[in-house]
Amino acid sequence: MSSPLVQRQYGERCVICEQMKSKGIHLYTSFICTDCEKDLIHTEISNPKYKYYLKQLRKITTPEIFS
């Protein structure tokens, strides 16, 4: 389901909520939906949900640059 046609129709899979969403941002090679982005920004670090966000964000890896 990762063909360009499918992405245009349904969006992309969010690295945090793992749902298909059409709006969001790209961080390296990963997609974060607008809903998760807003919730992440407004979550206090003392909130247990914050640890969940950190766990999900660890899935994002920096792409290697080959020269």
Secondary structure, DSSP 8 states (H G I E B T S, - for coil): --SHHHHHHH-EE-TTT--EESSEEEETTEEEEHHHHHHHHH--TTSHHHHHHHHHHTT--------
